[in-house]
């Protein structure tokens, strides 16, 4: 039997449906969230550069540490400021 553990602090599961992917990024703002893993910033900067070369608006965000969820102010800014988010994961 496989046991999957959720490392976050929620006591109850909250179902959040995924939004449909946009057909195009034209006219949208793409958020780039660096979760502070080693060299994640290098990869994400390349992603941001490629998007900007295609005239796509990019906003960058960075968690202060990889070991915790993003602070509420960063989460709120992402919700208010971007249409699509790219999050750098590792391990």
PDB file of N, CA, C and O in Angstrom:
ATOM      1  N   UNK A   1       0.839  -1.178   0.000  1.00  0.00           N
ATOM      2  CA  UNK A   1       0.000   0.000   0.000  1.00  0.00           C
ATOM      3  C   UNK A   1       0.882   1.238   0.000  1.00  0.00           C
ATOM      4  O   UNK A   1       1.871   1.301   0.730  1.00  0.00           O
ATOM      5  N   UNK A   2       0.523   2.231  -0.825  1.00  0.00           N
ATOM      6  CA  UNK A   2       1.265   3.482  -0.910  1.00  0.00           C
ATOM      7  C   UNK A   2       0.546   4.538  -0.089  1.00  0.00           C
ATOM      8  O   UNK A   2      -0.671   4.694  -0.194  1.00  0.00           O
ATOM      9  N   UNK A   3       1.297   5.259   0.726  1.00  0.00           N
ATOM     10  CA  UNK A   3       0.737   6.325   1.544  1.00  0.00           C
ATOM     11  C   UNK A   3       1.318   7.644   1.072  1.00  0.00           C
ATOM     12  O   UNK A   3       2.537   7.819   1.055  1.00  0.00           O
ATOM     13  N   UNK A   4       0.462   8.562   0.693  1.00  0.00           N
ATOM     14  CA  UNK A   4       0.892   9.872   0.227  1.00  0.00           C
ATOM     15  C   UNK A   4       0.570  10.892   1.304  1.00  0.00           C
ATOM     16  O   UNK A   4      -0.585  11.022   1.710  1.00  0.00           O
ATOM     17  N   UNK A   5       1.574  11.615   1.769  1.00  0.00           N
ATOM     18  CA  UNK A   5       1.390  12.614   2.811  1.00  0.00           C
ATOM     19  C   UNK A   5       1.501  14.009   2.237  1.00  0.00           C
ATOM     20  O   UNK A   5       2.383  14.286   1.425  1.00  0.00           O
ATOM     21  N   UNK A   6       0.616  14.878   2.654  1.00  0.00           N
ATOM     22  CA  UNK A   6       0.625  16.278   2.244  1.00  0.00           C
ATOM     23  C   UNK A   6       1.451  17.057   3.267  1.00  0.00           C
ATOM     24  O   UNK A   6       1.097  17.077   4.446  1.00  0.00           O
ATOM     25  N   UNK A   7       2.551  17.706   2.843  1.00  0.00           N
ATOM     26  CA  UNK A   7       3.421  18.386   3.798  1.00  0.00           C
ATOM     27  C   UNK A   7       2.895  19.725   4.299  1.00  0.00           C
ATOM     28  O   UNK A   7       3.518  20.334   5.168  1.00  0.00           O
ATOM     29  N   UNK A   8       1.784  20.194   3.785  1.00  0.00           N
ATOM     30  CA  UNK A   8       1.246  21.475   4.233  1.00  0.00           C
ATOM     31  C   UNK A   8       0.486  21.312   5.536  1.00  0.00           C
ATOM     32  O   UNK A   8       0.214  20.190   5.963  1.00  0.00           O
ATOM     33  N   UNK A   9       0.146  22.416   6.167  1.00  0.00           N
ATOM     34  CA  UNK A   9      -0.442  22.381   7.500  1.00  0.00           C
ATOM     35  C   UNK A   9      -1.951  22.305   7.554  1.00  0.00           C
ATOM     36  O   UNK A   9      -2.520  22.390   8.643  1.00  0.00           O
ATOM     37  N   UNK A  10      -2.628  22.148   6.420  1.00  0.00           N
ATOM     38  CA  UNK A  10      -4.081  22.100   6.447  1.00  0.00           C
ATOM     39  C   UNK A  10      -4.566  20.836   7.133  1.00  0.00           C
ATOM     40  O   UNK A  10      -3.970  19.769   6.981  1.00  0.00           O
ATOM     41  N   UNK A  11      -5.641  20.958   7.882  1.00  0.00           N
ATOM     42  CA  UNK A  11      -6.216  19.805   8.571  1.00  0.00           C
ATOM     43  C   UNK A  11      -7.283  19.108   7.723  1.00  0.00           C
ATOM     44  O   UNK A  11      -7.548  17.921   7.910  1.00  0.00           O
ATOM     45  N   UNK A  12      -7.892  19.844   6.794  1.00  0.00           N
ATOM     46  CA  UNK A  12      -8.912  19.276   5.930  1.00  0.00           C
ATOM     47  C   UNK A  12      -8.545  19.550   4.481  1.00  0.00           C
ATOM     48  O   UNK A  12      -8.017  20.612   4.152  1.00  0.00           O
ATOM     49  N   UNK A  13      -8.829  18.590   3.625  1.00  0.00           N
ATOM     50  CA  UNK A  13      -8.549  18.744   2.212  1.00  0.00           C
ATOM     51  C   UNK A  13      -9.538  19.715   1.587  1.00  0.00           C
ATOM     52  O   UNK A  13     -10.747  19.618   1.798  1.00  0.00           O
ATOM     53  N   UNK A  14      -9.011  20.635   0.830  1.00  0.00           N
ATOM     54  CA  UNK A  14      -9.848  21.605   0.142  1.00  0.00           C
ATOM     55  C   UNK A  14      -9.691  21.365  -1.353  1.00  0.00           C
ATOM     56  O   UNK A  14      -8.594  21.491  -1.896  1.00  0.00           O
ATOM     57  N   UNK A  15     -10.778  21.023  -2.008  1.00  0.00           N
ATOM     58  CA  UNK A  15     -10.723  20.793  -3.446  1.00  0.00           C
ATOM     59  C   UNK A  15     -10.805  22.101  -4.206  1.00  0.00           C
ATOM     60  O   UNK A  15     -11.754  22.866  -4.040  1.00  0.00           O
ATOM     61  N   UNK A  16      -9.820  22.352  -5.032  1.00  0.00           N
ATOM     62  CA  UNK A  16      -9.812  23.559  -5.854  1.00  0.00           C
ATOM     63  C   UNK A  16      -9.679  23.101  -7.299  1.00  0.00           C
ATOM     64  O   UNK A  16      -8.649  22.550  -7.687  1.00  0.00           O
ATOM     65  N   UNK A  17     -10.710  23.325  -8.091  1.00  0.00           N
ATOM     66  CA  UNK A  17     -10.626  22.882  -9.485  1.00  0.00           C
ATOM     67  C   UNK A  17      -9.597  23.695 -10.261  1.00  0.00           C
ATOM     68  O   UNK A  17      -9.429  24.893 -10.030  1.00  0.00           O
ATOM     69  N   UNK A  18      -8.920  23.033 -11.172  1.00  0.00           N
ATOM     70  CA  UNK A  18      -7.961  23.732 -12.019  1.00  0.00           C
ATOM     71  C   UNK A  18      -8.695  24.569 -13.047  1.00  0.00           C
ATOM     72  O   UNK A  18      -9.744  24.183 -13.562  1.00  0.00           O
ATOM     73  N   UNK A  19      -8.123  25.713 -13.329  1.00  0.00           N
ATOM     74  CA  UNK A  19      -8.661  26.555 -14.400  1.00  0.00           C
ATOM     75  C   UNK A  19      -8.169  26.006 -15.727  1.00  0.00           C
ATOM     76  O   UNK A  19      -7.100  25.400 -15.801  1.00  0.00           O
ATOM     77  N   UNK A  20      -8.937  26.215 -16.750  1.00  0.00           N
ATOM     78  CA  UNK A  20      -8.533  25.787 -18.092  1.00  0.00           C
ATOM     79  C   UNK A  20      -7.301  26.567 -18.531  1.00  0.00           C
ATOM     80  O   UNK A  20      -7.161  27.748 -18.213  1.00  0.00           O
ATOM     81  N   UNK A  21      -6.415  25.909 -19.256  1.00  0.00           N
ATOM     82  CA  UNK A  21      -5.239  26.591 -19.785  1.00  0.00           C
ATOM     83  C   UNK A  21      -5.664  27.593 -20.854  1.00  0.00           C
ATOM     84  O   UNK A  21      -6.567  27.326 -21.647  1.00  0.00           O
ATOM     85  N   UNK A  22      -5.003  28.746 -20.864  1.00  0.00           N
ATOM     86  CA  UNK A  22      -5.325  29.699 -21.924  1.00  0.00           C
ATOM     87  C   UNK A  22      -4.821  29.176 -23.273  1.00  0.00           C
ATOM     88  O   UNK A  22      -3.818  28.466 -23.340  1.00  0.00           O
ATOM     89  N   UNK A  23      -5.519  29.531 -24.323  1.00  0.00           N
ATOM     90  CA  UNK A  23      -5.089  29.103 -25.657  1.00  0.00           C
ATOM     91  C   UNK A  23      -3.808  29.821 -26.080  1.00  0.00           C
ATOM     92  O   UNK A  23      -3.033  29.304 -26.884  1.00  0.00           O
ATOM     93  N   UNK A  24      -3.596  31.022 -25.526  1.00  0.00           N
ATOM     94  CA  UNK A  24      -2.432  31.829 -25.865  1.00  0.00           C
ATOM     95  C   UNK A  24      -2.041  32.656 -24.644  1.00  0.00           C
ATOM     96  O   UNK A  24      -2.873  32.932 -23.780  1.00  0.00           O
ATOM     97  N   UNK A  25      -0.785  33.044 -24.579  1.00  0.00           N
ATOM     98  CA  UNK A  25      -0.330  33.933 -23.512  1.00  0.00           C
ATOM     99  C   UNK A  25      -0.374  35.399 -23.938  1.00  0.00           C
ATOM    100  O   UNK A  25      -0.077  36.290 -23.142  1.00  0.00           O
ATOM    101  N   UNK A  26      -0.740  35.642 -25.176  1.00  0.00           N
ATOM    102  CA  UNK A  26      -0.817  37.015 -25.689  1.00  0.00           C
ATOM    103  C   UNK A  26      -1.796  37.829 -24.853  1.00  0.00           C
ATOM    104  O   UNK A  26      -2.942  37.427 -24.651  1.00  0.00           O
ATOM    105  N   UNK A  27      -1.335  38.968 -24.374  1.00  0.00           N
ATOM    106  CA  UNK A  27      -2.169  39.858 -23.585  1.00  0.00           C
ATOM    107  C   UNK A  27      -2.305  39.479 -22.118  1.00  0.00           C
ATOM    108  O   UNK A  27      -2.951  40.192 -21.351  1.00  0.00           O
ATOM    109  N   UNK A  28      -1.706  38.371 -21.724  1.00  0.00           N
ATOM    110  CA  UNK A  28      -1.766  37.939 -20.322  1.00  0.00           C
ATOM    111  C   UNK A  28      -0.490  38.326 -19.591  1.00  0.00           C
ATOM    112  O   UNK A  28       0.535  38.609 -20.212  1.00  0.00           O
ATOM    113  N   UNK A  29      -0.562  38.335 -18.275  1.00  0.00           N
ATOM    114  CA  UNK A  29       0.621  38.540 -17.442  1.00  0.00           C
ATOM    115  C   UNK A  29       0.986  37.203 -16.828  1.00  0.00           C
ATOM    116  O   UNK A  29       0.153  36.540 -16.210  1.00  0.00           O
ATOM    117  N   UNK A  30       2.246  36.814 -17.003  1.00  0.00           N
ATOM    118  CA  UNK A  30       2.732  35.539 -16.486  1.00  0.00           C
ATOM    119  C   UNK A  30       3.568  35.809 -15.239  1.00  0.00           C
ATOM    120  O   UNK A  30       4.509  36.601 -15.280  1.00  0.00           O
ATOM    121  N   UNK A  31       3.230  35.162 -14.145  1.00  0.00           N
ATOM    122  CA  UNK A  31       4.005  35.257 -12.920  1.00  0.00           C
ATOM    123  C   UNK A  31       5.064  34.179 -12.886  1.00  0.00           C
ATOM    124  O   UNK A  31       4.823  33.050 -13.314  1.00  0.00           O
ATOM    125  N   UNK A  32       6.229  34.519 -12.382  1.00  0.00           N
ATOM    126  CA  UNK A  32       7.328  33.569 -12.201  1.00  0.00           C
ATOM    127  C   UNK A  32       7.606  33.512 -10.704  1.00  0.00           C
ATOM    128  O   UNK A  32       8.028  34.505 -10.113  1.00  0.00           O
ATOM    129  N   UNK A  33       7.373  32.355 -10.090  1.00  0.00           N
ATOM    130  CA  UNK A  33       7.586  32.203  -8.640  1.00  0.00           C
ATOM    131  C   UNK A  33       8.797  31.333  -8.377  1.00  0.00           C
ATOM    132  O   UNK A  33       8.786  30.131  -8.643  1.00  0.00           O
ATOM    133  N   UNK A  34       9.831  31.947  -7.855  1.00  0.00           N
ATOM    134  CA  UNK A  34      11.048  31.239  -7.433  1.00  0.00           C
ATOM    135  C   UNK A  34      10.810  30.776  -5.998  1.00  0.00           C
ATOM    136  O   UNK A  34      10.591  31.600  -5.110  1.00  0.00           O
ATOM    137  N   UNK A  35      10.851  29.458  -5.763  1.00  0.00           N
ATOM    138  CA  UNK A  35      10.600  28.952  -4.415  1.00  0.00           C
ATOM    139  C   UNK A  35      11.875  28.846  -3.584  1.00  0.00           C
ATOM    140  O   UNK A  35      11.874  28.249  -2.507  1.00  0.00           O
ATOM    141  N   UNK A  36      12.955  29.423  -4.087  1.00  0.00           N
ATOM    142  CA  UNK A  36      14.238  29.507  -3.383  1.00  0.00           C
ATOM    143  C   UNK A  36      15.003  28.189  -3.288  1.00  0.00           C
ATOM    144  O   UNK A  36      15.777  27.978  -2.354  1.00  0.00           O
ATOM    145  N   UNK A  37      14.782  27.314  -4.248  1.00  0.00           N
ATOM    146  CA  UNK A  37      15.611  26.118  -4.340  1.00  0.00           C
ATOM    147  C   UNK A  37      16.892  26.497  -5.086  1.00  0.00           C
ATOM    148  O   UNK A  37      16.897  27.425  -5.894  1.00  0.00           O
ATOM    149  N   UNK A  38      17.956  25.783  -4.814  1.00  0.00           N
ATOM    150  CA  UNK A  38      19.251  26.080  -5.411  1.00  0.00           C
ATOM    151  C   UNK A  38      19.155  26.054  -6.934  1.00  0.00           C
ATOM    152  O   UNK A  38      18.668  25.089  -7.523  1.00  0.00           O
ATOM    153  N   UNK A  39      19.622  27.114  -7.547  1.00  0.00           N
ATOM    154  CA  UNK A  39      19.684  27.325  -8.994  1.00  0.00           C
ATOM    155  C   UNK A  39      18.330  27.390  -9.681  1.00  0.00           C
ATOM    156  O   UNK A  39      18.267  27.463 -10.908  1.00  0.00           O
ATOM    157  N   UNK A  40      17.258  27.365  -8.924  1.00  0.00           N
ATOM    158  CA  UNK A  40      15.940  27.553  -9.515  1.00  0.00           C
ATOM    159  C   UNK A  40      15.831  28.916 -10.166  1.00  0.00           C
ATOM    160  O   UNK A  40      15.176  29.075 -11.197  1.00  0.00           O
ATOM    161  N   UNK A  41      16.483  29.905  -9.552  1.00  0.00           N
ATOM    162  CA  UNK A  41      16.446  31.258 -10.094  1.00  0.00           C
ATOM    163  C   UNK A  41      17.073  31.330 -11.484  1.00  0.00           C
ATOM    164  O   UNK A  41      16.633  32.111 -12.327  1.00  0.00           O
ATOM    165  N   UNK A  42      18.098  30.518 -11.724  1.00  0.00           N
ATOM    166  CA  UNK A  42      18.771  30.507 -13.025  1.00  0.00           C
ATOM    167  C   UNK A  42      17.801  29.991 -14.093  1.00  0.00           C
ATOM    168  O   UNK A  42      17.663  30.592 -15.158  1.00  0.00           O
ATOM    169  N   UNK A  43      17.143  28.890 -13.800  1.00  0.00           N
ATOM    170  CA  UNK A  43      16.172  28.326 -14.732  1.00  0.00           C
ATOM    171  C   UNK A  43      15.013  29.289 -14.986  1.00  0.00           C
ATOM    172  O   UNK A  43      14.640  29.543 -16.131  1.00  0.00           O
ATOM    173  N   UNK A  44      14.453  29.816 -13.904  1.00  0.00           N
ATOM    174  CA  UNK A  44      13.291  30.695 -14.035  1.00  0.00           C
ATOM    175  C   UNK A  44      13.624  31.994 -14.751  1.00  0.00           C
ATOM    176  O   UNK A  44      12.771  32.548 -15.445  1.00  0.00           O
ATOM    177  N   UNK A  45      14.837  32.486 -14.599  1.00  0.00           N
ATOM    178  CA  UNK A  45      15.236  33.695 -15.327  1.00  0.00           C
ATOM    179  C   UNK A  45      15.276  33.417 -16.827  1.00  0.00           C
ATOM    180  O   UNK A  45      14.927  34.282 -17.630  1.00  0.00           O
ATOM    181  N   UNK A  46      15.694  32.230 -17.200  1.00  0.00           N
ATOM    182  CA  UNK A  46      15.684  31.851 -18.619  1.00  0.00           C
ATOM    183  C   UNK A  46      14.249  31.781 -19.145  1.00  0.00           C
ATOM    184  O   UNK A  46      13.965  32.241 -20.251  1.00  0.00           O
ATOM    185  N   UNK A  47      13.350  31.206 -18.348  1.00  0.00           N
ATOM    186  CA  UNK A  47      11.939  31.142 -18.744  1.00  0.00           C
ATOM    187  C   UNK A  47      11.390  32.557 -18.921  1.00  0.00           C
ATOM    188  O   UNK A  47      10.723  32.847 -19.914  1.00  0.00           O
ATOM    189  N   UNK A  48      11.669  33.433 -17.962  1.00  0.00           N
ATOM    190  CA  UNK A  48      11.186  34.815 -18.031  1.00  0.00           C
ATOM    191  C   UNK A  48      11.732  35.523 -19.264  1.00  0.00           C
ATOM    192  O   UNK A  48      10.997  36.235 -19.948  1.00  0.00           O
ATOM    193  N   UNK A  49      12.998  35.337 -19.547  1.00  0.00           N
ATOM    194  CA  UNK A  49      13.622  35.965 -20.714  1.00  0.00           C
ATOM    195  C   UNK A  49      12.963  35.498 -22.007  1.00  0.00           C
ATOM    196  O   UNK A  49      12.681  36.309 -22.890  1.00  0.00           O
ATOM    197  N   UNK A  50      12.717  34.198 -22.122  1.00  0.00           N
ATOM    198  CA  UNK A  50      12.059  33.672 -23.323  1.00  0.00           C
ATOM    199  C   UNK A  50      10.659  34.254 -23.491  1.00  0.00           C
ATOM    200  O   UNK A  50      10.250  34.576 -24.607  1.00  0.00           O
ATOM    201  N   UNK A  51       9.931  34.390 -22.401  1.00  0.00           N
ATOM    202  CA  UNK A  51       8.595  34.978 -22.470  1.00  0.00           C
ATOM    203  C   UNK A  51       8.663  36.450 -22.874  1.00  0.00           C
ATOM    204  O   UNK A  51       7.903  36.905 -23.728  1.00  0.00           O
ATOM    205  N   UNK A  52       9.580  37.186 -22.251  1.00  0.00           N
ATOM    206  CA  UNK A  52       9.710  38.617 -22.552  1.00  0.00           C
ATOM    207  C   UNK A  52      10.141  38.847 -24.000  1.00  0.00           C
ATOM    208  O   UNK A  52       9.737  39.836 -24.612  1.00  0.00           O
ATOM    209  N   UNK A  53      10.950  37.955 -24.550  1.00  0.00           N
ATOM    210  CA  UNK A  53      11.350  38.063 -25.958  1.00  0.00           C
ATOM    211  C   UNK A  53      10.151  37.922 -26.884  1.00  0.00           C
ATOM    212  O   UNK A  53      10.201  38.344 -28.040  1.00  0.00           O
ATOM    213  N   UNK A  54       9.076  37.330 -26.379  1.00  0.00           N
ATOM    214  CA  UNK A  54       7.839  37.165 -27.159  1.00  0.00           C
ATOM    215  C   UNK A  54       6.805  38.227 -26.779  1.00  0.00           C
ATOM    216  O   UNK A  54       5.613  38.081 -27.051  1.00  0.00           O
ATOM    217  N   UNK A  55       7.291  39.300 -26.144  1.00  0.00           N
ATOM    218  CA  UNK A  55       6.438  40.427 -25.729  1.00  0.00           C
ATOM    219  C   UNK A  55       5.330  40.019 -24.761  1.00  0.00           C
ATOM    220  O   UNK A  55       4.230  40.572 -24.794  1.00  0.00           O
ATOM    221  N   UNK A  56       5.628  39.056 -23.909  1.00  0.00           N
ATOM    222  CA  UNK A  56       4.685  38.641 -22.863  1.00  0.00           C
ATOM    223  C   UNK A  56       5.098  39.327 -21.569  1.00  0.00           C
ATOM    224  O   UNK A  56       6.269  39.301 -21.189  1.00  0.00           O
ATOM    225  N   UNK A  57       4.133  39.937 -20.899  1.00  0.00           N
ATOM    226  CA  UNK A  57       4.394  40.633 -19.641  1.00  0.00           C
ATOM    227  C   UNK A  57       4.698  39.616 -18.546  1.00  0.00           C
ATOM    228  O   UNK A  57       3.945  38.661 -18.352  1.00  0.00           O
ATOM    229  N   UNK A  58       5.804  39.823 -17.830  1.00  0.00           N
ATOM    230  CA  UNK A  58       6.250  38.897 -16.783  1.00  0.00           C
ATOM    231  C   UNK A  58       6.412  39.645 -15.469  1.00  0.00           C
ATOM    232  O   UNK A  58       6.964  40.744 -15.436  1.00  0.00           O
ATOM    233  N   UNK A  59       5.927  39.045 -14.387  1.00  0.00           N
ATOM    234  CA  UNK A  59       6.149  39.574 -13.035  1.00  0.00           C
ATOM    235  C   UNK A  59       6.867  38.482 -12.248  1.00  0.00           C
ATOM    236  O   UNK A  59       6.484  37.314 -12.302  1.00  0.00           O
ATOM    237  N   UNK A  60       7.906  38.870 -11.522  1.00  0.00           N
ATOM    238  CA  UNK A  60       8.714  37.907 -10.770  1.00  0.00           C
ATOM    239  C   UNK A  60       8.390  37.983  -9.273  1.00  0.00           C
ATOM    240  O   UNK A  60       8.169  39.060  -8.720  1.00  0.00           O
ATOM    241  N   UNK A  61       8.369  36.821  -8.644  1.00  0.00           N
ATOM    242  CA  UNK A  61       8.145  36.707  -7.199  1.00  0.00           C
ATOM    243  C   UNK A  61       9.143  35.695  -6.652  1.00  0.00           C
ATOM    244  O   UNK A  61       9.599  34.807  -7.373  1.00  0.00           O
ATOM    245  N   UNK A  62       9.480  35.836  -5.368  1.00  0.00           N
ATOM    246  CA  UNK A  62      10.429  34.902  -4.757  1.00  0.00           C
ATOM    247  C   UNK A  62      10.037  34.643  -3.301  1.00  0.00           C
ATOM    248  O   UNK A  62       9.845  35.573  -2.518  1.00  0.00           O
ATOM    249  N   UNK A  63       9.923  33.363  -2.961  1.00  0.00           N
ATOM    250  CA  UNK A  63       9.687  33.007  -1.563  1.00  0.00           C
ATOM    251  C   UNK A  63      10.986  33.239  -0.786  1.00  0.00           C
ATOM    252  O   UNK A  63      12.071  33.050  -1.335  1.00  0.00           O
ATOM    253  N   UNK A  64      10.889  33.643   0.473  1.00  0.00           N
ATOM    254  CA  UNK A  64      12.112  33.854   1.251  1.00  0.00           C
ATOM    255  C   UNK A  64      12.849  32.562   1.585  1.00  0.00           C
ATOM    256  O   UNK A  64      14.060  32.581   1.806  1.00  0.00           O
ATOM    257  N   UNK A  65      12.132  31.442   1.626  1.00  0.00           N
ATOM    258  CA  UNK A  65      12.757  30.163   1.940  1.00  0.00           C
ATOM    259  C   UNK A  65      11.983  29.031   1.280  1.00  0.00           C
ATOM    260  O   UNK A  65      10.765  29.111   1.118  1.00  0.00           O
ATOM    261  N   UNK A  66      12.693  27.984   0.903  1.00  0.00           N
ATOM    262  CA  UNK A  66      12.037  26.845   0.260  1.00  0.00           C
ATOM    263  C   UNK A  66      11.264  25.990   1.257  1.00  0.00           C
ATOM    264  O   UNK A  66      10.377  25.228   0.872  1.00  0.00           O
ATOM    265  N   UNK A  67      11.595  26.116   2.522  1.00  0.00           N
ATOM    266  CA  UNK A  67      11.024  25.238   3.536  1.00  0.00           C
ATOM    267  C   UNK A  67       9.632  25.594   4.020  1.00  0.00           C
ATOM    268  O   UNK A  67       9.061  24.861   4.828  1.00  0.00           O
ATOM    269  N   UNK A  68       9.077  26.686   3.555  1.00  0.00           N
ATOM    270  CA  UNK A  68       7.750  27.118   4.004  1.00  0.00           C
ATOM    271  C   UNK A  68       6.914  27.563   2.818  1.00  0.00           C
ATOM    272  O   UNK A  68       7.439  27.854   1.743  1.00  0.00           O
ATOM    273  N   UNK A  69       5.612  27.611   3.028  1.00  0.00           N
ATOM    274  CA  UNK A  69       4.747  28.124   1.968  1.00  0.00           C
ATOM    275  C   UNK A  69       5.029  29.614   1.769  1.00  0.00           C
ATOM    276  O   UNK A  69       5.622  30.268   2.626  1.00  0.00           O
ATOM    277  N   UNK A  70       4.602  30.123   0.645  1.00  0.00           N
ATOM    278  CA  UNK A  70       4.814  31.546   0.356  1.00  0.00           C
ATOM    279  C   UNK A  70       4.050  32.399   1.365  1.00  0.00           C
ATOM    280  O   UNK A  70       2.935  32.046   1.748  1.00  0.00           O
ATOM    281  N   UNK A  71       4.630  33.510   1.800  1.00  0.00           N
ATOM    282  CA  UNK A  71       3.912  34.423   2.691  1.00  0.00           C
ATOM    283  C   UNK A  71       2.617  34.910   2.035  1.00  0.00           C
ATOM    284  O   UNK A  71       2.521  34.988   0.810  1.00  0.00           O
ATOM    285  N   UNK A  72       1.649  35.227   2.847  1.00  0.00           N
ATOM    286  CA  UNK A  72       0.333  35.642   2.351  1.00  0.00           C
ATOM    287  C   UNK A  72       0.412  36.847   1.416  1.00  0.00           C
ATOM    288  O   UNK A  72      -0.355  36.928   0.456  1.00  0.00           O
ATOM    289  N   UNK A  73       1.324  37.784   1.678  1.00  0.00           N
ATOM    290  CA  UNK A  73       1.404  38.953   0.802  1.00  0.00           C
ATOM    291  C   UNK A  73       1.863  38.579  -0.602  1.00  0.00           C
ATOM    292  O   UNK A  73       1.416  39.183  -1.577  1.00  0.00           O
ATOM    293  N   UNK A  74       2.745  37.597  -0.717  1.00  0.00           N
ATOM    294  CA  UNK A  74       3.173  37.133  -2.035  1.00  0.00           C
ATOM    295  C   UNK A  74       2.028  36.389  -2.713  1.00  0.00           C
ATOM    296  O   UNK A  74       1.761  36.608  -3.895  1.00  0.00           O
ATOM    297  N   UNK A  75       1.347  35.510  -1.973  1.00  0.00           N
ATOM    298  CA  UNK A  75       0.208  34.789  -2.544  1.00  0.00           C
ATOM    299  C   UNK A  75      -0.850  35.771  -3.050  1.00  0.00           C
ATOM    300  O   UNK A  75      -1.388  35.598  -4.143  1.00  0.00           O
ATOM    301  N   UNK A  76      -1.145  36.795  -2.259  1.00  0.00           N
ATOM    302  CA  UNK A  76      -2.167  37.763  -2.633  1.00  0.00           C
ATOM    303  C   UNK A  76      -1.742  38.558  -3.866  1.00  0.00           C
ATOM    304  O   UNK A  76      -2.556  38.815  -4.753  1.00  0.00           O
ATOM    305  N   UNK A  77      -0.481  38.943  -3.921  1.00  0.00           N
ATOM    306  CA  UNK A  77       0.012  39.681  -5.089  1.00  0.00           C
ATOM    307  C   UNK A  77      -0.128  38.836  -6.351  1.00  0.00           C
ATOM    308  O   UNK A  77      -0.523  39.345  -7.400  1.00  0.00           O
ATOM    309  N   UNK A  78       0.192  37.558  -6.254  1.00  0.00           N
ATOM    310  CA  UNK A  78       0.078  36.668  -7.416  1.00  0.00           C
ATOM    311  C   UNK A  78      -1.378  36.595  -7.880  1.00  0.00           C
ATOM    312  O   UNK A  78      -1.664  36.704  -9.073  1.00  0.00           O
ATOM    313  N   UNK A  79      -2.282  36.413  -6.938  1.00  0.00           N
ATOM    314  CA  UNK A  79      -3.713  36.321  -7.278  1.00  0.00           C
ATOM    315  C   UNK A  79      -4.186  37.596  -7.970  1.00  0.00           C
ATOM    316  O   UNK A  79      -4.949  37.531  -8.934  1.00  0.00           O
ATOM    317  N   UNK A  80      -3.744  38.739  -7.491  1.00  0.00           N
ATOM    318  CA  UNK A  80      -4.214  40.022  -8.016  1.00  0.00           C
ATOM    319  C   UNK A  80      -3.508  40.470  -9.296  1.00  0.00           C
ATOM    320  O   UNK A  80      -4.090  41.203 -10.095  1.00  0.00           O
ATOM    321  N   UNK A  81      -2.262  40.040  -9.498  1.00  0.00           N
ATOM    322  CA  UNK A  81      -1.434  40.643 -10.548  1.00  0.00           C
ATOM    323  C   UNK A  81      -1.200  39.792 -11.785  1.00  0.00           C
ATOM    324  O   UNK A  81      -0.829  40.333 -12.827  1.00  0.00           O
ATOM    325  N   UNK A  82      -1.402  38.477 -11.713  1.00  0.00           N
ATOM    326  CA  UNK A  82      -1.053  37.638 -12.861  1.00  0.00           C
ATOM    327  C   UNK A  82      -2.224  36.770 -13.310  1.00  0.00           C
ATOM    328  O   UNK A  82      -3.163  36.509 -12.558  1.00  0.00           O
ATOM    329  N   UNK A  83      -2.130  36.335 -14.561  1.00  0.00           N
ATOM    330  CA  UNK A  83      -3.141  35.453 -15.143  1.00  0.00           C
ATOM    331  C   UNK A  83      -2.701  33.995 -15.119  1.00  0.00           C
ATOM    332  O   UNK A  83      -3.525  33.088 -14.998  1.00  0.00           O
ATOM    333  N   UNK A  84      -1.395  33.782 -15.236  1.00  0.00           N
ATOM    334  CA  UNK A  84      -0.804  32.437 -15.309  1.00  0.00           C
ATOM    335  C   UNK A  84       0.451  32.448 -14.448  1.00  0.00           C
ATOM    336  O   UNK A  84       1.149  33.459 -14.377  1.00  0.00           O
ATOM    337  N   UNK A  85       0.741  31.323 -13.791  1.00  0.00           N
ATOM    338  CA  UNK A  85       1.922  31.264 -12.920  1.00  0.00           C
ATOM    339  C   UNK A  85       2.822  30.095 -13.316  1.00  0.00           C
ATOM    340  O   UNK A  85       2.355  28.983 -13.563  1.00  0.00           O
ATOM    341  N   UNK A  86       4.121  30.377 -13.369  1.00  0.00           N
ATOM    342  CA  UNK A  86       5.138  29.336 -13.528  1.00  0.00           C
ATOM    343  C   UNK A  86       5.869  29.279 -12.192  1.00  0.00           C
ATOM    344  O   UNK A  86       6.395  30.284 -11.712  1.00  0.00           O
ATOM    345  N   UNK A  87       5.893  28.096 -11.606  1.00  0.00           N
ATOM    346  CA  UNK A  87       6.539  27.923 -10.304  1.00  0.00           C
ATOM    347  C   UNK A  87       7.697  26.967 -10.473  1.00  0.00           C
ATOM    348  O   UNK A  87       7.531  25.877 -11.020  1.00  0.00           O
ATOM    349  N   UNK A  88       8.877  27.367 -10.005  1.00  0.00           N
ATOM    350  CA  UNK A  88      10.054  26.517 -10.126  1.00  0.00           C
ATOM    351  C   UNK A  88      10.110  25.510  -8.992  1.00  0.00           C
ATOM    352  O   UNK A  88      10.167  25.882  -7.820  1.00  0.00           O
ATOM    353  N   UNK A  89      10.093  24.234  -9.345  1.00  0.00           N
ATOM    354  CA  UNK A  89      10.185  23.158  -8.352  1.00  0.00           C
ATOM    355  C   UNK A  89      11.499  22.422  -8.543  1.00  0.00           C
ATOM    356  O   UNK A  89      12.130  22.522  -9.595  1.00  0.00           O
ATOM    357  N   UNK A  90      11.900  21.696  -7.539  1.00  0.00           N
ATOM    358  CA  UNK A  90      13.155  20.954  -7.600  1.00  0.00           C
ATOM    359  C   UNK A  90      13.024  19.649  -6.830  1.00  0.00           C
ATOM    360  O   UNK A  90      11.956  19.296  -6.329  1.00  0.00           O
ATOM    361  N   UNK A  91      14.132  18.956  -6.754  1.00  0.00           N
ATOM    362  CA  UNK A  91      14.241  17.680  -6.044  1.00  0.00           C
ATOM    363  C   UNK A  91      13.701  16.620  -6.924  1.00  0.00           C
ATOM    364  O   UNK A  91      13.685  15.450  -6.543  1.00  0.00           O
TER     365      UNK A  91
END
